[in-house]
Amino acid sequence: MTTAHPNDHSVPASANGGERRSKRDSIVEAASRLIRTQGVHAASISELIRESAASAGTIYHHFASKNDIVLAVAQAAVVGPLEDLLARQRDEVRSPGQLLIEIVSAVMGGEVESALIVQLWAGSSREPQLQEILRGQMAVVHTGLTHEVERWLESQGVPDAAERAVHLAHVTMGQAMGLLAERTILTDLDRDAYLDEAARLLDRAANA
């Protein structure tokens, strides 16, 4: 039997799942705001208590550690949306160039939060444990992307489709993240022109 923290205002286990879920979501949303504007380091438990109006007991009821909260932010704002994107249109094969355009469109359209991607990158570079956690999450996305690239290569009759798909998936995601990084510095970057050229290069290389 779990003993409640004396200051824990979380919804009891007997309450409906939607209420429990909303409290957890409010903590994740508070962490997202802190990370988006101030970086991963800002999402301390003390700051989350202030930002989410949740007690320490409530936070620890839902999450074992700060890294678990950061992981939930990454899953909600980056990994989950990218997985959903790659799962769409399963009957239609998409070239690496088309996949690049879809990923970038999701990021720039707000479906995937670009500001959080940049902050999560920066934060993980200083915290090896967090880096390992995020790497595991992005590996799931890469598996889905590799599968889609492999399907397209097979449809084109490209030899060694499975082996090439792994590398082309990395290049495709690298192009998408590279555009994101460039746009944080070069605000006048022509996104559409960049995408057109990058998509052509990817598809040309894939067919080589």
N, C-alpha and C positions, 0 to 999 in steps of 0.2 A: 504494500500500500504506500502510495506516495504522500509525503507530508508537505503541505503547502507552506511556502515562505510566509512569515507573518505579515509582510507588506505586499504580498502578491494579490493584485486585483484582477488576475486573469479570469476568464470565464471557466467555471468548473467543468469537469469532464462530462458531467451529466447534461450540460446544455447542448443545444443543437450545434452541428458542425459548422454552420454558416457563421455563427457568432464567434466561435473559436477562430475560424479562418480570418474573419475581419480584423481581429486583434493582431494576429500574426502579420497580415497584410499591412496594417498601419505601421508596424515596426519596420518592415521591409521598405515601405514608402519613405519613412523618415530617414532610414539609412541611405536610400537612393538620393534624397535631396542633399544630404551632407556630403556624400561622395561626389555627386555631380558638381557641386559648387566649391568644395574645399579639399577633396581628395580622400583616399581611403583612410589616411591617418585620422581624419576628423570623425570617423564613425566609431568613436569610443563608446563604451557602455554608458558613461556619465553623460555624454552628449546625446545619445539615443534616448536616455531617460527624459532629458529636457525636450528634445525635438518631438518625441512620440507621445509624451505624457503617460508613459507606461512605467511601472515600477521595475526595479532590478529583478524582482522575483518573476514578474510577468515575462520579461525578456528571456531570462534563463529557463523559464517554463517551455519556451518555444525553440530556443537556440542554445547550444552547448558553449559557444564561444563567439567572439567577434568574427572570426573567419567563417563560421557557419552563416552569419548574417550577410557577410560580403558575398558568399557563394549564392545565397538566396537572391541577392540583388542581381548578380550576374545571370542567374538562371532566368529570372523574370524579365530582365531588360535586354539581354543579349542572346544567351544560348537558346532559350525556349523559342523566341521568335525566329531565329535562324533555322532551328530544327523544323519548325512549322513550314517555313518557306521551302525548304528542301523536300518536304513531304508532299507538297502540292503537285498536281498535274502528273501523277505517276505514270499515266499512259502516254505521256509526251516526252520524248527524249530532248534534252536541252544541251546545247554545246557549252563548252567552258565560257565562251564569250557571252552567251545568253544568261548563264548562271551568274557571271560577274555583274551584269546589268541588273539582274533581280536582287542580288545581295546589296549592291550600292543603292538601288532605289528604296529598298527596305530601310537602310540606314539613314539615308537623306530624307526619307519621308516620315521619319520618326517612329517607324514600326520597331526598329532596333535603335537604342539610344546611343548616339555617337559620342556624346560628352562622357557618358559612363564608360564606354569602351576605352577612351583615352585615359581616364582616371584609374580604371582597373589595371591597365597596362603599367602605368606609372607606379601604382601602389605595389603591384606584384614584383616589380623589379627590385624593390627594397625589402621584401618579405618572402624568403625562399619557401616557407610553408604555404603561403597564400598562392605563390606562383605555381607550386605543384598542384594545388587544388584546382586552380583555373585551367591549368594545362589539361587536366583530366576531363574537365567539362568541355573544353574546345576540341578535345580529341573525338568526342561524340559527334560534334558538328562536322569535323573533318571526315569522319567515317561516312556520314550521309552525303557529303559533297563528293567524296571519292566514288561512291556508288553511282551517283548521277552522271559523273564524268565517264565512268566505265561503260555505262549503258549507251552513252552517245558514241564513244569510241567503237564499241562493238557494232553499232548500227552503221558506222562508216567503214567497217571492215578493216580497222586499224590493227596491225599485229601487236601482240603483247599488251592488250588493252588493260588488263588488270594491273600490271606493273606500271605502265605509263600513267594510269589514272591517279595513282597515289601522288606522283610528282606534279602532275597537272593540277590536281586539287590544291596542293600547297601554293602553286603559282597563282591560281585563281583567287584564293583567299588573300594571298600576299598583295595582289593588285588592288583588291577591295580595301584592305587595311592601309595600303600605301596612299591611296586616294584620300582616305579619311585623315591620315596624318598630314598630308600636304595641305588639305583644306583648312586645317587648324592654323596654318602659318600663312598660306597664300590664299587669302580670302577672295581674290579675284580670279581664281582658277576656274577655267571653263569646264565644268563637270561633264557636260554632254560630249564635248570634243574629246576629252580625256577618255571617256568610256568608249566612244566609237573606235578610237585608235587602239585602246587596250584590248577590246573585244576582238578586233580584227587580228591583232598580233597573237592573241591566245588561240584563236581558231586556226590560224595559219600554222602555228607551231604544232597544234594538236594533229593536224593533217599531214605534217611533214613526214 
